[in-house]
Amino acid sequence: MPTRSPWSPRPAPGPVRLVAVALLLGALAGGAAASRSDGYGHARRQYMRNKVVEMFYHAYDNYMAYAFPHDELKPLTKGFTDSLSELGNLNLQHLPHDYNGSALTLVESLSSLVVLGNFTEFERGVSWLSENLIFDVDARVNLFECNIRLLGGLISAHILAKDYNSQLKGGVYQDQLLHLAENLGSRFLPAFETPTGLPYAWINLKHGVMENETTETSTSGCGSLILEMGALSRLTGDSRYEAAALRALRKLWSMRSSLNLVGSTLDVLSGKWIEYSSGIGAGVDSFYEYLIKAYILFGSDEYWDMFHSAYLAVQKYFRHGPWYHEADIRTGEATHWQLTSLQAFWPGVQTLLGDVAAANLSHREFYNVWQRFGVLPERYLLDYGILHPTEKYYPLRPEFAESTFYLYQATKDPWYLEVGEAIVGSLNYYTKVEGGFASIRDVSTMKLEDHQHSFFLSETCKYLFLLYDDSFLRNKNYIFTTEGHPLPVRSTWHEKFPRSDIPTNWTFVKNDNQPIRASALSSKVCPETIFRQNAGSLWESACHVPDVFPTHRCRADDDCGIESVTCKRRTCSMAGYCGLWLAVY
């Protein structure tokens, strides 16, 4: 068994309070404060909660024993890896001789420790980072990874330290983590000094952009910075961080095709697409996620307008039943029919939006694949029904657990708790080893890989814990970053609260005498909540616009709406009926 962390022994986690989440955009299906009358049972819920707690501390304690203060744990050999260097983030030969890594897993674990109610260990972590973490190093870092992992982890932990200051016993928190975050964020800024405002993917923390640095980056890499950098500006009063991230996001959106689709890779100097085949998976995923979450966090209609158009385009050109394929952004024609494990985040985003029916449909297909293989393979070829020949791995990814959590919060359907049981069971059966939790190299053989990623603690365990115990969210409203770090939704951070998101404004849909001639998405309301509030509502999905007449009769195309599943416009046939008569768009 591993020894405890380098500091004094950790006491058992303190009791955690009860229930609730506010997912915003009008609230989801009655909120998380609903009673536990979901048929699952208190004892069973408590048992699963404790199983997840055991998982977290098995991973965390082994990291602290064998890998800290390096970045990540090698659970099979009980060693460590400075994984950011393996991603190109830290060139260790240029670091000070006493530099031992960024303590990445500790930074990523801080918010999870608060979620679990362990303020003692949280305070110890804050203290160590305050005294030891440095960024003035000759290190080439990946902007996206350092932003979501280190900057996001520091900002979230700073906010939690302020909010839970009364729980800290070692003295008043003095904003140490915010100072670290500002130090790191300032080192990001030279990456944005390009003709387009699109940031380089890589930057040296001491010297800025290196000579002959690659100009290629991903859509996620330059379009998923606004939450962390925007929050940093709100906390410090320095607008440079948010301005840089927003300029990049605006430029990226201006590059969209005539179909409102964005590619997956691009050149930051020319502002031209390199790869036109795109989808909702790797390289693009968090771009969509951050549009809707930035709208929720900051309240700007600009983010909503971008997300609105992007979501409709995704549903129209990428969706095929419950699946999402890739397509050429110029023509909308399918290019690759494949499932990737990163796509499993999409049902969670749809649930935030209130498009619960569509989210549930895709989530169940992901679960079918999970059941077939025991975990989600990194890439599965839908057109051939086989694993991708080289991408058969499962690195303990959190996206499926994340969407399961969101869907349970929205529906309170105990089936999602049972899905959580399957996830917990698979992780313990296939990936738990004496030294932690190991990634799976090949899901067809379940051969393991010697790597425990930091996001296993910041996301996978966190979402599974919240599935069974959402006490942390009681009377609070958080948005989780793409790395699972909670950021509070505050009125002081908002430009304004959109009036259409306020429940008192839902009454306009209750007039059954007038047909709804706008989608829930364009009206900025939650279709799932509206449907439940008003059984007479005709909205079936976020993009659905009903036909003018319930008989679907029509005299012209204007009498027809938008189909709820494909998000394609219906037209009037010569016989006078609305339908998808134009099969090719």
C-alpha positions as CSV (number, residue, x, y, z in Angstrom):
1,M,0.0,0.0,0.0
2,P,1.3,3.5,-0.7
3,T,2.2,5.9,2.0
4,R,0.1,9.0,2.6
5,S,0.8,12.3,1.0
6,P,4.1,14.1,1.9
7,W,2.2,16.2,4.4
8,S,0.6,14.8,7.6
9,P,-1.9,12.0,7.4
10,R,-5.2,12.9,5.8
11,P,-8.4,12.5,7.9
12,A,-11.4,10.9,6.5
13,P,-13.5,13.2,4.2
14,G,-15.9,15.4,6.2
15,P,-19.6,15.1,5.7
16,V,-20.9,16.6,2.5
17,R,-24.2,18.5,2.4
18,L,-27.2,17.6,0.2
19,V,-28.5,17.9,-3.3
20,A,-29.0,20.4,-6.2
21,V,-27.6,21.8,-9.4
22,A,-28.7,24.8,-11.5
23,L,-27.9,24.1,-15.1
24,L,-29.3,27.4,-16.4
25,L,-31.1,28.4,-19.6
26,G,-34.4,28.3,-17.7
27,A,-33.5,25.4,-15.4
28,L,-33.6,21.7,-16.1
29,A,-36.7,19.7,-15.3
30,G,-37.4,21.0,-11.8
31,G,-33.8,21.4,-10.6
32,A,-31.5,19.1,-8.7
33,A,-33.2,19.8,-5.4
34,A,-35.9,17.3,-6.2
35,S,-36.6,14.6,-3.7
36,R,-34.9,11.3,-3.8
37,S,-38.1,9.5,-4.8
38,D,-36.6,8.2,-8.0
39,G,-36.8,4.6,-7.0
40,Y,-33.1,4.1,-6.6
41,G,-32.9,3.9,-2.9
42,H,-30.8,5.8,-0.3
43,A,-28.6,2.8,0.7
44,R,-27.7,1.9,-2.9
45,R,-26.9,5.6,-3.6
46,Q,-24.7,5.8,-0.5
47,Y,-22.9,2.6,-1.5
48,M,-22.1,4.0,-5.0
49,R,-21.1,7.3,-3.5
50,N,-18.6,5.5,-1.3
51,K,-17.3,3.4,-4.1
52,V,-16.5,6.5,-6.1
53,V,-14.8,8.1,-3.0
54,E,-12.6,5.0,-2.8
55,M,-11.7,5.3,-6.4
56,F,-10.7,8.9,-6.1
57,Y,-8.5,8.3,-3.1
58,H,-6.9,5.2,-4.5
59,A,-5.9,7.3,-7.5
60,Y,-5.0,10.4,-5.5
61,D,-3.1,8.7,-2.7
62,N,-1.0,6.7,-5.1
63,Y,-0.2,9.9,-7.0
64,M,0.9,11.6,-3.9
65,A,3.0,8.7,-2.8
66,Y,4.8,7.8,-6.0
67,A,4.5,10.8,-8.4
68,F,4.1,14.1,-6.6
69,P,5.3,16.8,-7.3
70,H,5.6,15.5,-10.9
71,D,2.7,15.8,-13.2
72,E,1.1,12.4,-13.4
73,L,1.3,8.9,-12.0
74,K,2.5,5.7,-13.8
75,P,0.3,3.3,-11.9
76,L,1.8,0.0,-13.2
77,T,5.4,0.8,-12.2
78,K,4.5,3.2,-9.4
79,G,6.5,5.9,-11.1
80,F,5.9,9.3,-12.4
81,T,5.8,11.2,-15.7
82,D,6.1,14.9,-16.4
83,S,3.3,14.4,-18.9
84,L,3.2,18.0,-20.0
85,S,6.7,17.4,-21.3
86,E,5.6,14.4,-23.2
87,L,3.0,16.6,-24.8
88,G,5.8,19.0,-25.6
89,N,4.8,21.2,-22.7
90,L,7.9,21.0,-20.6
91,N,11.4,20.6,-21.9
92,L,13.0,19.3,-18.8
93,Q,16.6,19.8,-19.9
94,H,16.2,23.6,-19.8
95,L,14.5,23.6,-16.3
96,P,16.2,24.5,-13.1
97,H,17.8,21.5,-11.5
98,D,15.4,21.6,-8.6
99,Y,12.3,21.8,-10.7
100,N,10.2,18.6,-10.3
101,G,7.2,19.3,-12.5
102,S,4.0,21.3,-12.3
103,A,2.3,19.1,-9.7
104,L,-0.4,18.9,-12.4
105,T,-2.5,16.2,-10.8
106,L,-2.5,18.1,-7.5
107,V,-3.7,21.3,-9.3
108,E,-6.4,19.3,-11.1
109,S,-7.5,17.5,-7.9
110,L,-8.1,20.7,-5.8
111,S,-11.7,21.3,-6.9
112,S,-12.5,17.6,-6.6
113,L,-11.3,17.7,-3.0
114,V,-13.7,20.5,-2.3
115,V,-16.5,18.6,-4.0
116,L,-15.8,15.6,-1.8
117,G,-15.7,17.9,1.3
118,N,-12.1,17.4,2.2
119,F,-11.0,20.9,3.0
120,T,-8.0,19.8,5.0
121,E,-6.3,18.2,2.0
122,F,-7.4,21.1,-0.1
123,E,-5.8,23.6,2.2
124,R,-2.6,21.6,2.2
125,G,-2.5,21.5,-1.5
126,V,-3.1,25.3,-1.7
127,S,-0.3,25.9,0.7
128,W,2.2,23.7,-1.1
129,L,1.4,25.3,-4.5
130,S,1.6,28.8,-3.1
131,E,5.1,28.1,-1.8
132,N,6.5,25.9,-4.6
133,L,4.8,26.3,-8.0
134,I,6.8,28.4,-10.5
135,F,6.2,29.3,-14.1
136,D,9.3,31.3,-14.9
137,V,10.9,28.4,-16.6
138,D,12.3,27.7,-20.1
139,A,9.5,25.5,-21.0
140,R,7.5,25.1,-24.3
141,V,3.9,24.7,-23.3
142,N,0.8,23.8,-25.2
143,L,-1.5,26.8,-24.8
144,F,-4.8,24.8,-24.8
145,E,-3.7,22.1,-22.4
146,C,-2.1,24.6,-19.9
147,N,-5.1,26.8,-20.1
148,I,-7.7,24.1,-19.3
149,R,-5.6,22.2,-16.8
150,L,-3.3,24.6,-15.0
151,L,-4.9,28.0,-15.4
152,G,-8.5,26.6,-15.1
153,G,-7.5,24.5,-12.0
154,L,-5.9,27.5,-10.3
155,I,-8.7,29.9,-11.0
156,S,-11.4,27.4,-9.8
157,A,-9.4,26.5,-6.7
158,H,-8.9,30.2,-5.9
159,I,-12.7,30.9,-6.1
160,L,-13.4,27.8,-4.0
161,A,-10.8,28.9,-1.4
162,K,-12.5,32.3,-1.2
163,D,-16.0,30.8,-1.0
164,Y,-15.0,28.2,1.6
165,N,-12.6,30.4,3.6
166,S,-14.4,29.6,6.8
167,Q,-13.6,25.9,6.3
168,L,-9.8,26.5,6.1
169,K,-8.1,26.2,9.5
170,G,-4.6,27.4,8.6
171,G,-5.4,31.1,8.3
172,V,-7.1,33.5,6.0
173,Y,-6.6,32.7,2.3
174,Q,-4.5,35.5,0.7
175,D,-5.3,35.0,-3.0
176,Q,-2.1,33.1,-3.6
177,L,-3.6,30.9,-6.3
178,L,-5.0,33.9,-8.2
179,H,-1.5,35.4,-8.2
180,L,-0.2,32.2,-9.7
181,A,-3.0,32.2,-12.3
182,E,-2.2,35.8,-13.3
183,N,1.5,35.0,-13.6
184,L,0.7,32.1,-15.9
185,G,-2.0,33.9,-17.9
186,S,0.4,36.8,-18.6
187,R,2.8,34.3,-20.1
188,F,0.1,33.2,-22.6
189,L,-0.4,36.6,-24.1
190,P,2.5,36.6,-26.5
191,A,0.9,33.6,-28.3
192,F,-1.9,35.9,-29.4
193,E,0.4,38.4,-31.1
194,T,-0.4,37.3,-34.7
195,P,-1.9,39.1,-37.7
196,T,-5.2,37.3,-37.1
197,G,-5.3,37.3,-33.4
198,L,-5.4,33.5,-33.5
199,P,-2.9,32.2,-30.9
200,Y,0.0,29.9,-31.6
201,A,-0.6,26.4,-30.2
202,W,2.8,26.4,-28.4
203,I,4.6,29.1,-26.4
204,N,7.7,29.2,-24.2
205,L,6.8,30.4,-20.7
206,K,10.0,32.3,-20.4
207,H,10.8,33.5,-23.9
208,G,7.4,33.7,-25.7
209,V,6.9,32.3,-29.2
210,M,10.0,30.5,-30.3
211,E,11.6,30.9,-33.7
212,N,10.2,28.7,-36.4
213,E,7.3,27.7,-34.2
214,T,4.5,25.8,-35.9
215,T,1.6,27.9,-37.1
216,E,-0.9,25.1,-37.2
217,T,-3.4,24.8,-34.4
218,S,-6.8,23.2,-33.8
219,T,-10.2,24.8,-33.5
220,S,-10.4,23.8,-29.9
221,G,-6.9,25.1,-29.3
222,C,-7.8,28.7,-30.2
223,G,-11.6,28.6,-29.6
224,S,-11.7,27.1,-26.1
225,L,-9.9,29.7,-24.0
226,I,-12.7,32.2,-23.2
227,L,-13.9,30.6,-19.9
228,E,-10.6,30.6,-18.1
229,M,-9.2,33.8,-19.6
230,G,-12.5,35.6,-19.2
231,A,-12.7,34.5,-15.6
232,L,-9.1,35.7,-15.0
233,S,-10.0,39.1,-16.3
234,R,-13.1,39.3,-14.1
235,L,-11.1,38.3,-11.0
236,T,-8.1,40.6,-11.7
237,G,-9.7,43.6,-13.4
238,D,-7.2,43.1,-16.2
239,S,-9.1,43.0,-19.5
240,R,-6.2,41.8,-21.6
241,Y,-6.9,38.1,-21.0
242,E,-10.6,38.1,-22.0
243,A,-9.9,40.5,-24.9
244,A,-7.3,38.2,-26.4
245,A,-9.5,35.1,-26.1
246,L,-12.5,36.9,-27.5
247,R,-10.6,38.3,-30.4
248,A,-9.4,34.8,-31.3
249,L,-13.0,33.4,-30.9
250,R,-14.4,36.1,-33.1
251,K,-11.8,35.5,-35.8
252,L,-12.4,31.8,-35.7
253,W,-16.2,32.3,-36.1
254,S,-15.6,34.7,-39.0
255,M,-13.8,31.8,-40.8
256,R,-16.9,29.6,-40.7
257,S,-18.2,28.2,-44.0
258,S,-21.5,29.3,-45.7
259,L,-23.1,26.4,-43.8
260,N,-22.0,27.8,-40.5
261,L,-19.5,25.0,-39.9
262,V,-15.9,25.3,-38.8
263,G,-13.0,23.1,-39.8
264,S,-10.7,21.2,-37.4
265,T,-7.2,22.6,-38.0
266,L,-6.1,26.0,-39.3
267,D,-3.1,28.3,-39.8
268,V,-2.8,31.1,-37.2
269,L,-0.9,33.5,-39.5
270,S,-3.0,33.2,-42.7
271,G,-6.3,32.5,-41.0
272,K,-7.0,29.7,-43.5
273,W,-8.4,26.3,-42.8
274,I,-6.0,23.3,-43.2
275,E,-8.5,20.6,-42.6
276,Y,-12.0,21.0,-43.9
277,S,-13.4,17.7,-42.6
278,S,-14.9,18.4,-39.2
279,G,-17.4,17.1,-36.6
280,I,-18.0,17.4,-32.9
281,G,-15.1,15.2,-31.8
282,A,-11.4,15.7,-31.3
283,G,-10.0,19.1,-32.4
284,V,-13.4,20.8,-32.3
285,D,-15.4,19.5,-29.3
286,S,-14.7,22.2,-26.7
287,F,-15.2,25.0,-29.2
288,Y,-19.0,24.2,-29.2
289,E,-19.0,23.6,-25.5
290,Y,-17.4,26.9,-24.7
291,L,-19.8,28.9,-26.8
292,I,-22.9,27.9,-24.7
293,K,-21.0,27.9,-21.4
294,A,-19.5,31.4,-22.1
295,Y,-23.1,32.6,-22.7
296,I,-24.2,31.1,-19.4
297,L,-21.1,32.4,-17.5
298,F,-20.9,35.9,-19.0
299,G,-24.4,36.6,-20.3
300,S,-23.3,38.1,-23.7
301,D,-25.7,37.5,-26.6
302,E,-22.7,37.4,-28.9
303,Y,-21.9,33.9,-27.5
304,W,-25.5,32.8,-27.8
305,D,-25.7,34.0,-31.5
306,M,-22.6,32.0,-32.4
307,F,-23.8,28.9,-30.5
308,H,-27.3,29.2,-32.0
309,S,-26.0,29.1,-35.6
310,A,-23.4,26.5,-34.8
311,Y,-25.8,24.1,-33.1
312,L,-28.3,24.2,-35.9
313,A,-25.5,23.5,-38.4
314,V,-24.3,20.5,-36.4
315,Q,-27.7,19.0,-36.1
316,K,-28.4,19.5,-39.8
317,Y,-25.1,18.4,-41.3
318,F,-23.4,16.1,-38.8
319,R,-26.3,14.2,-37.3
320,H,-27.5,10.9,-38.6
321,G,-30.1,9.5,-36.3
322,P,-28.4,9.1,-32.9
323,W,-24.9,9.4,-34.3
324,Y,-22.8,12.3,-35.5
325,H,-20.5,11.7,-38.4
326,E,-17.9,14.1,-39.9
327,A,-18.5,16.2,-43.0
328,D,-16.9,18.7,-45.3
329,I,-17.7,22.1,-44.0
330,R,-18.0,23.5,-47.5
331,T,-20.5,21.0,-48.8
332,G,-22.0,19.3,-45.8
333,E,-21.2,15.9,-47.4
334,A,-20.2,13.1,-45.0
335,T,-16.5,12.3,-44.9
336,H,-16.0,9.9,-42.0
337,W,-18.6,7.7,-40.3
338,Q,-17.0,7.2,-36.9
339,L,-17.7,7.4,-33.2
340,T,-15.0,9.0,-31.1
341,S,-15.0,8.9,-27.3
342,L,-14.7,12.7,-27.1
343,Q,-18.1,13.0,-28.8
344,A,-19.7,11.6,-25.6
345,F,-19.6,15.2,-24.2
346,W,-22.3,16.3,-26.7
347,P,-25.3,14.9,-24.8
348,G,-24.2,16.9,-21.8
349,V,-24.1,20.1,-23.9
350,Q,-27.6,19.3,-25.3
351,T,-28.9,18.8,-21.7
352,L,-27.6,22.2,-20.7
353,L,-29.5,23.6,-23.7
354,G,-32.6,21.6,-22.7
355,D,-32.6,19.4,-25.8
356,V,-33.0,16.4,-23.5
357,A,-34.7,14.1,-26.0
358,A,-31.9,14.4,-28.5
359,A,-29.3,14.1,-25.7
360,N,-30.9,10.9,-24.4
361,L,-31.0,9.3,-27.9
362,S,-27.2,9.7,-28.4
363,H,-26.3,8.9,-24.8
364,R,-28.0,5.5,-25.1
365,E,-26.0,4.6,-28.2
366,F,-22.8,5.5,-26.4
367,Y,-23.9,3.2,-23.6
368,N,-24.5,0.4,-26.1
369,V,-20.9,0.7,-27.3
370,W,-19.7,0.9,-23.7
371,Q,-21.5,-2.3,-22.9
372,R,-20.1,-4.0,-26.0
373,F,-16.4,-3.3,-25.1
374,G,-16.6,-2.6,-21.4
375,V,-15.4,1.0,-22.0
376,L,-15.6,3.5,-24.8
377,P,-12.9,3.0,-27.5
378,E,-11.2,6.1,-28.7
379,R,-12.5,5.6,-32.2
380,Y,-15.1,3.2,-33.6
381,L,-15.9,3.0,-37.4
382,L,-19.6,3.1,-37.7
383,D,-19.7,2.2,-41.4
384,Y,-17.8,-1.0,-40.8
385,G,-18.9,-1.8,-37.3
386,I,-15.3,-2.3,-36.1
387,L,-12.7,-0.7,-34.0
388,H,-10.3,1.8,-35.6
389,P,-7.1,-0.3,-36.3
390,T,-4.7,2.1,-34.4
391,E,-7.0,4.0,-32.0
392,K,-8.3,1.2,-29.7
393,Y,-7.3,2.8,-26.4
394,Y,-9.3,4.2,-23.5
395,P,-7.4,6.7,-21.4
396,L,-9.9,6.9,-18.6
397,R,-11.9,9.6,-20.4
398,P,-14.7,11.4,-18.5
399,E,-17.1,12.5,-21.2
400,F,-19.6,9.7,-21.0
401,A,-19.8,10.0,-17.2
402,E,-20.2,13.7,-17.6
403,S,-23.2,13.4,-19.9
404,T,-24.7,10.7,-17.6
405,F,-24.5,13.2,-14.7
406,Y,-26.2,16.0,-16.7
407,L,-28.9,13.8,-17.9
408,Y,-29.7,12.5,-14.5
409,Q,-29.9,16.0,-13.1
410,A,-32.3,16.9,-15.9
411,T,-34.6,13.9,-15.7
412,K,-34.1,12.2,-12.3
413,D,-34.4,9.0,-14.2
414,P,-32.7,6.3,-12.0
415,W,-31.7,4.5,-15.2
416,Y,-28.8,7.0,-15.4
417,L,-27.7,6.0,-11.9
418,E,-27.5,2.4,-13.2
419,V,-25.4,3.5,-16.1
420,G,-23.1,5.1,-13.5
421,E,-22.9,1.7,-11.8
422,A,-21.7,0.2,-15.0
423,I,-19.1,2.9,-15.5
424,V,-17.8,2.5,-11.9
425,G,-17.8,-1.3,-12.3
426,S,-15.8,-1.3,-15.5
427,L,-13.3,1.2,-14.2
428,N,-12.7,-0.9,-11.1
429,Y,-12.6,-4.2,-13.0
430,Y,-10.5,-3.3,-16.0
431,T,-8.3,-0.4,-14.9
432,K,-7.7,-0.5,-11.2
433,V,-4.3,-1.8,-10.2
434,E,-2.3,-1.7,-7.0
435,G,-0.7,1.6,-7.9
436,G,-3.8,3.5,-9.1
437,F,-5.9,3.4,-12.2
438,A,-4.2,2.6,-15.6
439,S,-5.3,3.6,-19.0
440,I,-6.3,0.8,-21.5
441,R,-4.1,0.5,-24.5
442,D,-6.3,-1.8,-26.5
443,V,-10.0,-2.3,-25.6
444,S,-10.1,-5.6,-27.6
445,T,-7.6,-7.2,-25.2
446,M,-7.9,-4.9,-22.2
447,K,-4.1,-4.6,-22.2
448,L,-3.2,-1.7,-19.9
449,E,-1.0,1.3,-20.3
450,D,1.2,2.8,-17.6
451,H,-0.5,6.2,-17.3
452,Q,-3.1,7.7,-15.0
453,H,-4.2,11.0,-16.5
454,S,-4.9,13.9,-14.3
455,F,-8.4,14.4,-15.7
456,F,-9.3,11.1,-14.1
457,L,-9.3,13.0,-10.8
458,S,-10.5,16.4,-12.1
459,E,-13.4,15.0,-14.2
460,T,-14.1,11.3,-14.3
461,C,-14.3,10.8,-10.5
462,K,-15.9,14.2,-9.9
463,Y,-18.8,13.6,-12.3
464,L,-19.4,10.1,-11.0
465,F,-19.4,11.4,-7.4
466,L,-21.8,14.2,-8.3
467,L,-24.1,11.6,-9.9
468,Y,-24.7,10.0,-6.5
469,D,-24.1,13.0,-4.2
470,D,-24.6,16.5,-5.5
471,S,-24.3,18.2,-2.1
472,F,-21.6,20.5,-3.4
473,L,-24.1,22.1,-5.8
474,R,-26.8,23.0,-3.3
475,N,-28.0,26.5,-3.7
476,K,-25.2,27.2,-6.1
477,N,-25.0,27.5,-9.8
478,Y,-21.8,26.4,-11.5
479,I,-20.5,25.9,-15.0
480,F,-17.9,23.2,-15.3
481,T,-15.0,23.9,-17.7
482,T,-14.0,21.3,-20.2
483,E,-11.5,20.0,-17.6
484,G,-14.3,19.7,-15.0
485,H,-13.3,22.8,-12.9
486,P,-16.3,24.6,-11.5
487,L,-16.8,28.3,-12.1
488,P,-19.7,30.1,-10.4
489,V,-22.4,31.9,-12.4
490,R,-22.5,35.3,-10.9
491,S,-24.6,38.3,-11.8
492,T,-21.6,40.6,-11.4
493,W,-19.9,38.7,-14.3
494,H,-22.9,39.2,-16.6
495,E,-23.4,41.9,-19.1
496,K,-27.0,41.3,-18.5
497,F,-29.4,38.4,-17.6
498,P,-31.4,37.6,-20.8
499,R,-35.1,38.2,-20.0
500,S,-36.2,35.2,-22.0
501,D,-34.4,32.9,-19.6
502,I,-36.5,34.1,-16.6
503,P,-39.3,31.6,-15.8
504,T,-41.9,34.4,-15.6
505,N,-41.5,34.9,-19.3
506,W,-42.5,31.4,-20.2
507,T,-46.1,32.3,-20.1
508,F,-46.0,33.5,-23.7
509,V,-45.9,29.9,-25.0
510,K,-49.1,29.0,-23.2
511,N,-51.4,30.7,-25.6
512,D,-52.6,27.7,-27.7
513,N,-54.5,29.9,-30.1
514,Q,-51.4,31.1,-31.8
515,P,-48.9,28.7,-33.4
516,I,-45.3,28.9,-32.3
517,R,-43.3,30.3,-35.3
518,A,-39.8,30.2,-33.7
519,S,-37.7,27.5,-32.3
520,A,-36.9,27.1,-28.6
521,L,-33.3,27.8,-29.5
522,S,-34.0,31.1,-31.2
523,S,-36.3,32.1,-28.3
524,K,-33.6,31.3,-25.8
525,V,-35.8,29.0,-23.7
526,C,-35.3,25.4,-22.6
527,P,-37.6,23.1,-24.6
528,E,-37.6,20.3,-22.1
529,T,-38.7,22.7,-19.3
530,I,-41.2,24.5,-21.4
531,F,-42.7,21.1,-22.4
532,R,-43.0,20.1,-18.8
533,Q,-44.4,23.4,-17.7
534,N,-47.0,23.4,-20.5
535,A,-48.2,20.1,-21.7
536,G,-49.7,21.8,-24.7
537,S,-46.4,23.1,-26.0
538,L,-45.6,21.9,-29.5
539,W,-41.8,22.2,-29.2
540,E,-40.1,18.8,-29.5
541,S,-36.5,19.8,-29.7
542,A,-34.3,22.9,-29.6
543,C,-34.5,23.5,-33.3
544,H,-38.1,22.4,-33.9
545,V,-40.5,24.8,-35.4
546,P,-44.0,23.3,-35.8
547,D,-46.1,23.6,-39.0
548,V,-48.7,26.4,-38.9
549,F,-51.6,23.9,-39.0
550,P,-51.7,20.8,-36.8
551,T,-53.1,18.9,-39.8
552,H,-49.8,19.7,-41.6
553,R,-51.7,21.0,-44.5
554,C,-50.1,24.0,-46.3
555,R,-50.6,26.5,-49.1
556,A,-47.0,27.6,-49.3
557,D,-43.6,26.8,-47.8
558,D,-44.1,29.5,-45.2
559,D,-46.8,27.3,-43.6
560,C,-44.2,24.6,-42.9
561,G,-41.7,24.6,-40.0
562,I,-38.4,22.9,-39.2
563,E,-38.2,19.2,-38.5
564,S,-37.3,18.3,-34.9
565,V,-34.8,15.6,-35.5
566,T,-32.8,16.7,-38.5
567,C,-33.3,20.4,-38.1
568,K,-34.1,20.7,-41.8
569,R,-36.7,23.0,-43.2
570,R,-40.0,21.4,-44.2
571,T,-41.6,22.4,-47.5
572,C,-45.0,22.3,-49.0
573,S,-45.7,19.6,-51.5
574,M,-47.8,19.9,-54.6
575,A,-50.5,17.9,-52.8
576,G,-50.5,20.6,-50.0
577,Y,-48.8,18.8,-47.2
578,C,-45.6,19.8,-45.2
579,G,-42.7,17.4,-45.2
580,L,-39.1,16.8,-46.0
581,W,-39.8,16.6,-49.7
582,L,-36.4,18.1,-50.7
583,A,-34.1,15.3,-49.6
584,V,-30.9,17.0,-50.6
585,Y,-29.9,20.3,-49.0
